[in-house]
Amino acid sequence: MQLEFHQVDAFSHRPFAGNPAMVYRLEHWLDDSLMQQIASEHNLAETAFLVREGNAWRIRWFTPSTEVPLCGHATLASAKVLFDLYAEAGEAIDFSSQSGPLRVTREGERLVLDFPIVQAREVPVTAALEQALGLPVEAAWQGNELLAVVASEQAVRACRPDLPALAKLPGLGVILTAPGARHDFVSRYFAPGIGIDEDPVTGSTHCTLTPYWAQRLGKRELSAYQCSPRGGELHCRLQGERVKIAGEAILVASGRLYLNEG
């Protein structure tokens, strides 16, 4: 059996930047264990699998070690593949997922994710968190991930965390964020507990970051930059219980996976 795959750099207008994701459009679902093996083989932060279900596409996301409930950059990548390679009609693509209905629309060169906000509650700053990050933390919030707010963009960029210690903290991973110098806010995301030491650009974390910074800054439209070594720019808009997250994407590779049926 042969399966087509496509690699897209999401939240970037040029190759070798942003966040790479692998995309498979399937005729029917594979066994969960096989999809996990495929994701492990590619060893990217996320591999997305798509199957048409009615008028929408069912989407599932796998890291090299586990399935996750929500992923922004691989959803953006999936829409790029459906629009550009499979001639999906219209200006919007609807996905169904573990996190409910998701939509991606085209606005010029940008693709716009329509995602649910992720509510977070303020929690005490612990010594374990500060020791794992190696810097003082001003505030902490717990949602799907642990959000750590620090003083400056410089502190975010300079952080060299203790990854094994971060993996022991609650949540899927740790979001590090601060006010930006040229953007409303910046962030980095570490998730060693699910096989991602540092994710280059993470759409889903902005479901938590956007409502936090919207309230703190008193504005609903925000510019964001994830300052990982690859880096990526996101344009975020809070709209009720939803977050619109916009960015560009570029196809960088396509190929075939050969499965030995013997």
Backbone as CSV, one residue per row, in Angstrom:
resi,resn,N_x,N_y,N_z,CA_x,CA_y,CA_z,C_x,C_y,C_z
1,MET,0.841,-1.195,0.000,0.000,0.000,0.000,0.877,1.246,0.000
2,GLN,0.475,2.252,-0.782,1.183,3.511,-0.835,0.265,4.638,-0.358
3,LEU,0.838,5.548,0.408,0.101,6.707,0.906,0.854,7.979,0.529
4,GLU,0.134,8.959,0.003,0.750,10.243,-0.320,0.880,11.104,0.932
5,PHE,2.013,11.792,1.060,2.171,12.747,2.151,2.675,14.066,1.596
6,HIS,2.409,15.129,2.343,2.820,16.475,1.939,3.324,17.216,3.171
7,GLN,4.484,17.837,3.034,5.054,18.600,4.145,4.898,20.088,3.873
8,VAL,4.363,20.791,4.874,4.083,22.220,4.763,4.746,22.942,5.929
9,ASP,5.376,24.066,5.632,5.870,24.959,6.686,4.781,25.986,6.976
10,ALA,4.182,25.879,8.149,3.048,26.727,8.525,3.515,27.951,9.306
11,PHE,2.746,29.019,9.194,3.045,30.319,9.802,4.361,30.884,9.266
12,SER,4.539,30.695,7.962,5.709,31.247,7.281,5.378,31.430,5.805
13,HIS,5.983,32.433,5.166,5.825,32.633,3.728,7.034,32.117,2.964
14,ARG,8.009,31.548,3.667,9.210,31.029,3.022,9.555,29.666,3.606
15,PRO,10.228,28.814,2.820,10.582,27.494,3.335,11.635,27.565,4.437
16,PHE,11.652,26.517,5.255,12.641,26.342,6.328,12.461,27.337,7.468
17,ALA,11.255,27.865,7.582,10.888,28.707,8.719,9.504,28.257,9.174
18,GLY,8.959,28.919,10.188,7.662,28.501,10.699,7.723,27.106,11.295
19,ASN,6.614,26.375,11.199,6.523,25.067,11.843,6.156,24.007,10.813
20,PRO,7.021,23.012,10.590,6.709,21.986,9.606,5.685,20.986,10.134
21,ALA,4.763,20.597,9.256,3.776,19.565,9.577,3.646,18.635,8.381
22,MET,3.391,17.366,8.654,3.137,16.386,7.609,1.635,16.160,7.516
23,VAL,1.122,16.028,6.290,-0.313,15.886,6.070,-0.582,14.659,5.203
24,TYR,-1.514,13.815,5.666,-1.996,12.666,4.897,-3.495,12.826,4.672
25,ARG,-3.913,12.806,3.416,-5.337,12.723,3.091,-5.649,11.260,2.796
26,LEU,-6.485,10.656,3.637,-6.780,9.229,3.553,-8.181,8.981,3.003
27,GLU,-8.366,7.814,2.398,-9.697,7.384,1.971,-10.486,6.819,3.145
28,HIS,-9.777,6.243,4.091,-10.408,5.681,5.295,-9.354,5.663,6.392
29,TRP,-9.798,5.515,7.624,-8.877,5.571,8.751,-7.980,4.346,8.799
30,LEU,-6.751,4.578,9.159,-5.809,3.501,9.473,-5.943,3.157,10.949
31,ASP,-5.363,2.034,11.345,-5.314,1.708,12.763,-4.575,2.812,13.515
32,ASP,-5.035,3.113,14.726,-4.377,4.145,15.525,-2.890,3.868,15.690
33,SER,-2.542,2.623,15.925,-1.136,2.275,16.147,-0.298,2.550,14.903
34,LEU,-0.882,2.328,13.706,-0.153,2.595,12.467,0.027,4.089,12.259
35,MET,-1.006,4.878,12.527,-0.855,6.332,12.400,0.202,6.852,13.366
36,GLN,0.258,6.279,14.561,1.288,6.695,15.514,2.681,6.324,15.018
37,GLN,2.814,5.159,14.410,4.110,4.748,13.861,4.539,5.669,12.713
38,ILE,3.578,6.049,11.871,3.893,6.957,10.764,4.365,8.304,11.301
39,ALA,3.662,8.834,12.306,4.070,10.104,12.907,5.457,9.999,13.529
40,SER,5.735,8.872,14.166,7.062,8.669,14.762,8.138,8.602,13.686
41,GLU,7.798,7.981,12.543,8.758,7.877,11.443,9.122,9.250,10.888
42,HIS,8.125,10.106,10.722,8.412,11.455,10.205,9.117,12.311,11.254
43,ASN,8.805,12.089,12.522,9.495,12.767,13.628,9.392,14.282,13.548
44,LEU,8.246,14.777,13.068,7.943,16.201,13.148,7.051,16.441,14.362
45,ALA,6.899,17.702,14.729,6.066,17.998,15.895,4.665,17.419,15.720
46,GLU,4.111,17.518,14.492,2.758,17.000,14.256,2.651,16.381,12.866
47,THR,1.926,15.275,12.799,1.471,14.696,11.543,-0.052,14.656,11.595
48,ALA,-0.695,15.228,10.574,-2.157,15.295,10.526,-2.692,14.257,9.550
49,PHE,-3.785,13.605,9.928,-4.480,12.643,9.077,-5.898,13.150,8.850
50,LEU,-6.352,13.118,7.595,-7.649,13.656,7.206,-8.470,12.589,6.501
51,VAL,-9.744,12.508,6.843,-10.701,11.649,6.138,-11.977,12.451,5.927
52,ARG,-12.500,12.426,4.707,-13.743,13.125,4.417,-14.904,12.471,5.168
53,GLU,-15.676,13.281,5.887,-16.877,12.808,6.576,-17.995,13.807,6.292
54,GLY,-18.886,13.475,5.346,-19.952,14.385,4.962,-19.392,15.615,4.287
55,ASN,-19.781,16.794,4.773,-19.307,18.043,4.184,-18.037,18.572,4.838
56,ALA,-17.521,17.847,5.806,-16.326,18.287,6.529,-15.232,17.225,6.421
57,TRP,-14.078,17.579,6.924,-12.951,16.657,7.014,-12.692,16.356,8.481
58,ARG,-12.693,15.083,8.827,-12.279,14.698,10.176,-10.762,14.789,10.234
59,ILE,-10.226,15.460,11.255,-8.785,15.649,11.382,-8.299,15.114,12.713
60,ARG,-7.166,14.415,12.671,-6.512,13.921,13.881,-5.036,14.280,13.805
61,TRP,-4.446,14.562,14.965,-3.066,15.041,15.022,-2.230,14.130,15.932
62,PHE,-1.049,13.765,15.465,-0.150,12.907,16.235,1.227,13.545,16.326
63,THR,1.749,13.636,17.538,3.166,13.947,17.745,3.949,12.653,17.524
64,PRO,5.278,12.681,17.629,6.017,11.425,17.502,5.682,10.387,18.571
65,SER,4.995,10.805,19.650,4.750,9.845,20.737,3.288,9.697,21.140
66,THR,2.393,10.620,20.722,1.010,10.535,21.207,0.065,11.338,20.320
67,GLU,-1.229,11.023,20.399,-2.255,11.827,19.742,-2.623,12.990,20.657
68,VAL,-2.873,14.167,20.056,-3.216,15.349,20.840,-4.595,15.865,20.424
69,PRO,-5.276,16.606,21.329,-6.654,17.015,21.048,-6.792,18.226,20.136
70,LEU,-5.726,18.996,19.945,-5.826,20.213,19.139,-4.451,20.607,18.649
71,CYS,-4.370,20.999,17.373,-3.101,21.488,16.827,-3.394,22.522,15.762
72,GLY,-2.837,23.703,15.910,-3.099,24.780,14.974,-2.293,24.700,13.699
73,HIS,-0.970,24.548,13.822,-0.148,24.650,12.616,-0.409,23.499,11.653
74,ALA,-0.707,22.293,12.177,-1.000,21.171,11.284,-2.382,21.300,10.655
75,THR,-3.307,22.016,11.300,-4.603,22.311,10.685,-4.423,23.326,9.561
76,LEU,-3.605,24.341,9.808,-3.281,25.316,8.766,-2.633,24.600,7.580
77,ALA,-1.691,23.704,7.872,-1.010,22.942,6.824,-1.998,22.070,6.054
78,SER,-2.943,21.457,6.752,-3.927,20.599,6.101,-4.807,21.394,5.143
79,ALA,-5.230,22.580,5.562,-6.023,23.431,4.680,-5.224,23.846,3.455
80,LYS,-3.947,24.154,3.637,-3.075,24.516,2.509,-3.036,23.380,1.491
81,VAL,-2.894,22.153,1.965,-2.839,20.988,1.081,-4.171,20.789,0.361
82,LEU,-5.281,20.885,1.084,-6.590,20.677,0.461,-6.901,21.759,-0.559
83,PHE,-6.593,23.006,-0.242,-6.852,24.103,-1.175,-5.971,23.991,-2.427
84,ASP,-4.664,23.790,-2.225,-3.719,23.927,-3.330,-3.488,22.638,-4.116
85,LEU,-3.535,21.484,-3.463,-3.197,20.234,-4.138,-4.413,19.394,-4.502
86,TYR,-5.488,19.535,-3.734,-6.679,18.726,-3.996,-7.874,19.572,-4.434
87,ALA,-7.603,20.837,-4.756,-8.597,21.725,-5.361,-9.902,21.780,-4.573
88,GLU,-9.786,21.872,-3.253,-10.986,22.026,-2.433,-11.677,23.331,-2.810
89,ALA,-12.964,23.246,-3.128,-13.694,24.406,-3.629,-14.060,25.360,-2.496
90,GLY,-14.307,26.614,-2.864,-14.770,27.598,-1.902,-13.645,28.296,-1.178
91,GLU,-14.040,29.142,-0.244,-13.079,29.937,0.522,-12.946,29.462,1.963
92,ALA,-13.583,28.343,2.302,-13.512,27.827,3.671,-13.481,26.304,3.652
93,ILE,-12.783,25.741,4.620,-12.756,24.289,4.830,-13.163,24.033,6.270
94,ASP,-14.112,23.132,6.447,-14.576,22.758,7.775,-13.953,21.442,8.192
95,PHE,-13.463,21.430,9.427,-12.900,20.224,10.032,-13.730,19.849,11.253
96,SER,-13.823,18.562,11.541,-14.342,18.090,12.819,-13.195,17.432,13.556
97,SER,-13.185,17.579,14.885,-12.024,17.136,15.648,-12.425,16.790,17.071
98,GLN,-11.456,16.297,17.836,-11.679,16.062,19.262,-12.078,17.338,19.986
99,SER,-11.655,18.486,19.474,-11.953,19.774,20.102,-13.160,20.461,19.481
100,GLY,-13.962,19.702,18.726,-15.159,20.274,18.131,-14.925,20.760,16.715
101,PRO,-15.883,21.524,16.154,-15.758,22.015,14.784,-14.688,23.100,14.662
102,LEU,-13.926,23.031,13.583,-12.884,24.009,13.288,-13.055,24.455,11.846
103,ARG,-12.695,25.672,11.559,-12.812,26.173,10.185,-11.550,26.934,9.822
104,VAL,-11.139,26.792,8.551,-10.029,27.572,8.005,-10.542,28.302,6.771
105,THR,-10.340,29.609,6.717,-10.756,30.417,5.571,-9.536,31.067,4.933
106,ARG,-9.713,31.485,3.679,-8.645,32.194,2.967,-8.919,33.685,2.992
107,GLU,-7.900,34.454,3.355,-7.964,35.916,3.289,-6.697,36.393,2.596
108,GLY,-6.755,36.530,1.273,-5.551,36.882,0.525,-4.535,35.764,0.616
109,GLU,-3.311,36.112,0.997,-2.249,35.112,1.126,-2.313,34.368,2.457
110,ARG,-3.130,34.862,3.366,-3.196,34.236,4.689,-4.310,33.203,4.764
111,LEU,-4.087,32.209,5.626,-5.132,31.281,6.035,-5.499,31.614,7.472
112,VAL,-6.784,31.531,7.780,-7.265,31.953,9.097,-7.926,30.781,9.796
113,LEU,-7.372,30.406,10.950,-7.954,29.364,11.780,-9.058,29.946,12.648
114,ASP,-10.158,29.230,12.775,-11.243,29.599,13.679,-11.294,28.523,14.755
115,PHE,-10.733,28.835,15.928,-10.559,27.850,16.998,-11.305,28.297,18.256
116,PRO,-11.651,27.361,19.129,-12.256,27.731,20.413,-11.205,28.304,21.363
117,ILE,-11.619,29.259,22.192,-10.690,29.706,23.224,-10.487,28.581,24.239
118,VAL,-9.338,28.585,24.882,-9.046,27.642,25.962,-8.961,28.446,27.250
119,GLN,-9.906,28.222,28.128,-9.935,28.941,29.394,-8.808,28.458,30.305
120,ALA,-8.171,29.386,30.967,-7.124,29.059,31.931,-7.447,29.752,33.253
121,ARG,-7.012,29.159,34.329,-7.230,29.752,35.659,-5.866,30.090,36.255
122,GLU,-5.826,31.193,36.994,-4.557,31.572,37.613,-4.218,30.601,38.725
123,VAL,-2.950,30.194,38.777,-2.469,29.257,39.785,-1.202,29.833,40.410
124,PRO,-0.827,29.352,41.579,0.393,29.862,42.206,1.640,29.554,41.372
125,VAL,2.576,30.477,41.395,3.885,30.236,40.774,4.679,29.343,41.720
126,THR,5.128,28.218,41.226,5.840,27.268,42.075,7.350,27.362,41.871
127,ALA,8.062,26.928,42.878,9.526,26.862,42.768,9.926,25.894,41.664
128,ALA,9.153,24.817,41.500,9.468,23.824,40.463,9.405,24.445,39.066
129,LEU,8.413,25.319,38.841,8.297,25.982,37.545,9.469,26.922,37.308
130,GLU,9.788,27.757,38.277,10.892,28.706,38.111,12.230,27.988,37.956
131,GLN,12.426,26.907,38.698,13.671,26.161,38.576,13.780,25.491,37.208
132,ALA,12.653,24.958,36.699,12.680,24.302,35.393,12.966,25.296,34.269
133,LEU,12.430,26.516,34.394,12.667,27.543,33.380,13.986,28.277,33.598
134,GLY,14.432,28.327,34.825,15.685,29.015,35.135,15.552,30.517,35.148
135,LEU,14.342,31.037,35.444,14.143,32.480,35.510,12.902,32.785,36.337
136,PRO,12.785,34.023,36.851,11.610,34.381,37.652,10.338,34.413,36.804
137,VAL,9.234,33.986,37.392,7.937,33.959,36.719,7.003,34.916,37.450
138,GLU,6.371,35.826,36.717,5.489,36.827,37.324,4.115,36.254,37.648
139,ALA,3.593,35.370,36.787,2.265,34.795,36.992,2.177,33.483,36.236
140,ALA,1.289,32.607,36.709,1.094,31.313,36.059,-0.398,31.042,35.906
141,TRP,-0.758,30.446,34.784,-2.143,30.119,34.476,-2.196,28.689,33.959
142,GLN,-3.202,27.935,34.393,-3.311,26.532,33.995,-4.507,26.327,33.076
143,GLY,-4.245,25.896,31.853,-5.268,25.454,30.919,-4.867,24.068,30.442
144,ASN,-4.951,23.830,29.135,-4.400,22.580,28.616,-2.900,22.523,28.868
145,GLU,-2.274,23.696,28.787,-0.854,23.839,29.095,-0.686,24.756,30.304
146,LEU,0.504,24.772,30.841,0.843,25.687,31.923,1.437,26.945,31.305
147,LEU,0.789,28.080,31.520,1.219,29.358,30.958,2.048,30.108,31.995
148,ALA,3.282,30.445,31.620,4.181,31.168,32.515,4.468,32.542,31.924
149,VAL,4.133,33.603,32.659,4.323,34.978,32.203,5.596,35.524,32.832
150,VAL,6.499,36.041,31.994,7.764,36.601,32.487,7.872,38.057,32.052
151,ALA,8.962,38.709,32.450,9.028,40.169,32.372,9.233,40.710,30.966
152,SER,9.995,40.018,30.115,10.418,40.648,28.870,10.624,39.639,27.746
153,GLU,10.587,40.154,26.514,10.908,39.325,25.346,12.329,38.781,25.446
154,GLN,13.249,39.596,25.950,14.629,39.142,26.092,14.701,37.899,26.979
155,ALA,13.914,37.876,28.061,13.912,36.717,28.956,13.362,35.482,28.245
156,VAL,12.330,35.673,27.429,11.770,34.543,26.677,12.806,33.987,25.717
157,ARG,13.467,34.862,24.976,14.443,34.419,23.981,15.651,33.739,24.628
158,ALA,16.046,34.231,25.799,17.262,33.711,26.439,17.018,32.429,27.224
159,CYS,15.779,32.037,27.429,15.460,30.884,28.284,16.074,29.597,27.734
160,ARG,16.728,28.858,28.604,17.273,27.534,28.295,16.762,26.588,29.375
161,PRO,15.564,26.050,29.188,14.909,25.314,30.279,15.516,23.942,30.534
162,ASP,15.226,23.425,31.709,15.552,22.054,32.081,14.398,21.187,31.575
163,LEU,14.572,20.559,30.423,13.462,19.856,29.774,12.938,18.672,30.585
164,PRO,13.783,17.831,31.184,13.227,16.760,32.020,12.391,17.282,33.184
165,ALA,12.799,18.429,33.748,12.015,19.017,34.841,10.688,19.574,34.317
166,LEU,10.703,20.195,33.121,9.463,20.697,32.537,8.469,19.568,32.273
167,ALA,8.980,18.414,31.871,8.111,17.285,31.543,7.316,16.795,32.748
168,LYS,7.775,17.113,33.948,7.095,16.669,35.167,5.997,17.620,35.622
169,LEU,5.907,18.802,34.983,4.920,19.796,35.395,3.549,19.457,34.819
170,PRO,2.462,19.972,35.411,1.118,19.628,34.931,0.823,20.216,33.553
171,GLY,-0.044,19.527,32.803,-0.437,20.000,31.484,0.357,19.341,30.371
172,LEU,-0.052,19.626,29.129,0.621,19.052,27.963,2.028,19.619,27.779
173,GLY,2.231,20.851,28.227,3.523,21.498,28.082,3.518,22.832,28.791
174,VAL,4.565,23.634,28.565,4.704,24.941,29.211,4.827,26.016,28.136
175,ILE,3.935,27.012,28.220,3.994,28.193,27.353,4.714,29.292,28.115
176,LEU,5.739,29.839,27.515,6.470,30.955,28.105,6.112,32.206,27.311
177,THR,5.687,33.271,27.975,5.228,34.452,27.249,5.604,35.739,27.967
178,ALA,5.659,36.826,27.184,5.989,38.159,27.712,5.512,39.199,26.712
179,PRO,5.428,40.472,27.139,5.155,41.539,26.166,6.244,41.563,25.102
180,GLY,5.870,41.891,23.866,6.841,41.929,22.780,7.414,43.310,22.561
181,ALA,8.588,43.338,21.948,9.206,44.617,21.603,8.556,45.218,20.364
182,ARG,8.280,44.382,19.331,7.647,44.858,18.102,6.286,44.208,17.855
183,HIS,5.899,43.286,18.735,4.599,42.635,18.661,3.894,42.826,20.003
184,ASP,2.595,42.593,20.016,1.867,42.726,21.282,2.386,41.749,22.329
185,PHE,2.698,40.524,21.890,3.286,39.553,22.816,4.109,38.543,22.038
186,VAL,5.016,37.907,22.764,5.835,36.832,22.198,5.659,35.596,23.065
187,SER,6.063,34.462,22.526,5.956,33.221,23.288,6.950,32.185,22.775
188,ARG,7.134,31.163,23.585,7.791,29.916,23.184,6.999,28.783,23.838
189,TYR,7.108,27.575,23.281,6.332,26.457,23.802,7.206,25.211,23.891
190,PHE,7.252,24.646,25.100,8.041,23.446,25.374,7.100,22.325,25.821
191,ALA,7.190,21.162,25.172,6.319,20.039,25.529,7.091,18.723,25.491
192,PRO,8.151,18.609,26.286,8.958,17.374,26.248,8.178,16.150,26.700
193,GLY,7.117,16.350,27.511,6.340,15.216,27.992,5.564,14.509,26.902
194,ILE,5.323,15.186,25.759,4.635,14.549,24.636,5.534,14.466,23.409
195,GLY,6.842,14.492,23.624,7.792,14.258,22.543,8.217,15.486,21.761
196,ILE,7.913,16.700,22.252,8.284,17.933,21.550,9.108,18.792,22.503
197,ASP,10.429,18.789,22.347,11.245,19.608,23.247,10.868,21.076,23.125
198,GLU,10.847,21.600,21.885,10.339,22.947,21.640,9.622,22.957,20.303
199,ASP,8.379,23.425,20.303,7.604,23.523,19.073,7.932,24.858,18.408
200,PRO,8.235,24.859,17.104,8.637,26.115,16.462,7.567,27.202,16.471
201,VAL,6.334,26.862,16.055,5.231,27.823,16.062,3.950,27.043,16.357
202,THR,3.202,27.466,17.368,2.099,26.658,17.881,0.787,27.430,17.814
203,GLY,-0.078,27.046,16.874,-1.365,27.721,16.775,-2.227,27.514,18.000
204,SER,-2.283,26.267,18.495,-3.222,25.943,19.571,-2.924,26.691,20.867
205,THR,-1.648,26.977,21.164,-1.355,27.704,22.402,-1.912,29.122,22.367
206,HIS,-2.137,29.645,21.173,-2.699,30.992,21.068,-4.192,31.018,21.386
207,CYS,-4.796,29.840,21.562,-6.168,29.793,22.082,-6.196,30.149,23.562
208,THR,-5.069,29.986,24.232,-4.905,30.419,25.619,-4.258,31.800,25.690
209,LEU,-3.247,32.022,24.862,-2.518,33.293,24.890,-3.391,34.475,24.480
210,THR,-4.228,34.307,23.458,-5.004,35.437,22.942,-5.969,36.001,23.980
211,PRO,-6.810,35.171,24.641,-7.682,35.771,25.662,-6.910,36.379,26.824
212,TYR,-5.770,35.790,27.192,-4.975,36.355,28.289,-4.484,37.757,27.915
213,TRP,-3.846,37.878,26.728,-3.269,39.165,26.356,-4.340,40.170,25.937
214,ALA,-5.464,39.693,25.397,-6.556,40.606,25.061,-7.068,41.306,26.310
215,GLN,-7.231,40.547,27.380,-7.698,41.145,28.632,-6.627,42.054,29.233
216,ARG,-5.387,41.611,29.216,-4.320,42.398,29.842,-4.064,43.702,29.086
217,LEU,-4.128,43.655,27.753,-3.811,44.837,26.949,-5.041,45.636,26.564
218,GLY,-6.239,45.093,26.806,-7.460,45.805,26.486,-7.703,45.965,25.003
219,LYS,-7.316,44.942,24.216,-7.540,44.995,22.770,-7.862,43.595,22.268
220,ARG,-8.631,43.518,21.190,-9.102,42.225,20.690,-8.289,41.726,19.503
221,GLU,-7.548,42.590,18.836,-6.691,42.180,17.726,-5.244,42.345,18.160
222,LEU,-4.485,41.270,18.004,-3.134,41.255,18.548,-2.154,40.657,17.544
223,SER,-0.960,41.220,17.519,0.124,40.637,16.732,1.000,39.817,17.671
224,ALA,1.394,38.638,17.195,2.153,37.716,18.043,3.341,37.164,17.271
225,TYR,4.388,36.855,18.020,5.560,36.220,17.413,6.032,35.106,18.328
226,GLN,6.196,33.907,17.768,6.761,32.799,18.533,8.248,32.749,18.228
227,CYS,9.059,33.091,19.218,10.477,33.334,18.969,11.328,32.095,19.237
228,SER,10.949,30.997,18.612,11.784,29.807,18.566,12.905,30.039,17.553
229,PRO,13.867,29.138,17.439,14.923,29.331,16.431,14.395,29.478,15.005
230,ARG,13.305,28.767,14.632,12.716,28.932,13.295,11.833,30.168,13.230
231,GLY,11.072,30.424,14.264,10.259,31.628,14.369,9.028,31.625,13.491
232,GLY,8.003,32.367,13.931,6.786,32.474,13.145,5.899,33.588,13.654
233,GLU,5.194,34.246,12.711,4.337,35.376,13.045,2.883,34.957,12.937
234,LEU,2.077,35.383,13.915,0.658,35.069,13.947,-0.134,36.351,14.179
235,HIS,-1.299,36.396,13.574,-2.201,37.526,13.742,-3.457,36.981,14.407
236,CYS,-3.750,37.452,15.616,-4.799,36.851,16.451,-5.928,37.853,16.696
237,ARG,-7.159,37.319,16.674,-8.322,38.161,16.954,-9.278,37.399,17.857
238,LEU,-9.620,38.000,18.981,-10.583,37.398,19.903,-11.988,37.764,19.439
239,GLN,-12.827,36.731,19.263,-14.172,36.949,18.758,-15.133,36.072,19.548
240,GLY,-15.652,36.625,20.651,-16.534,35.852,21.522,-15.785,34.704,22.174
241,GLU,-16.298,33.493,21.987,-15.662,32.304,22.530,-14.714,31.651,21.539
242,ARG,-14.388,32.371,20.470,-13.512,31.843,19.427,-12.286,32.731,19.270
243,VAL,-11.235,32.142,18.704,-10.017,32.877,18.387,-9.740,32.695,16.902
244,LYS,-9.523,33.792,16.196,-9.098,33.733,14.801,-7.581,33.896,14.783
245,ILE,-6.899,32.908,14.199,-5.434,32.886,14.169,-5.003,32.791,12.714
246,ALA,-4.352,33.835,12.209,-4.023,33.916,10.787,-2.524,33.818,10.562
247,GLY,-2.170,33.181,9.443,-0.777,33.089,9.054,-0.664,32.517,7.653
248,GLU,0.526,32.565,7.115,0.782,32.003,5.791,1.334,30.590,5.920
249,ALA,1.396,29.884,4.778,1.923,28.516,4.766,2.495,28.236,3.385
250,ILE,3.501,27.357,3.325,4.142,27.038,2.048,4.432,25.546,1.981
251,LEU,4.089,24.939,0.846,4.384,23.528,0.607,5.876,23.377,0.311
252,VAL,6.539,22.436,0.994,7.974,22.260,0.783,8.344,20.860,0.270
253,ALA,7.460,19.870,0.410,7.808,18.526,-0.054,6.556,17.677,-0.194
254,SER,6.602,16.732,-1.137,5.555,15.726,-1.288,6.226,14.399,-1.606
255,GLY,5.561,13.300,-1.245,6.139,11.998,-1.517,5.163,10.877,-1.215
256,ARG,5.691,9.645,-1.210,4.876,8.475,-0.943,5.485,7.654,0.186
257,LEU,4.620,7.144,1.020,5.019,6.202,2.071,4.635,4.804,1.591
258,TYR,5.595,3.879,1.637,5.355,2.521,1.191,5.193,1.623,2.414
259,LEU,4.048,0.976,2.502,3.752,0.086,3.626,3.848,-1.345,3.146
260,ASN,4.646,-2.121,3.821,4.807,-3.541,3.497,3.629,-4.301,4.065
261,GLU,2.808,-4.837,3.181,1.613,-5.548,3.628,1.904,-6.998,3.975
262,GLY,3.122,-7.417,3.764,3.475,-8.809,4.099,3.815,-8.955,5.548
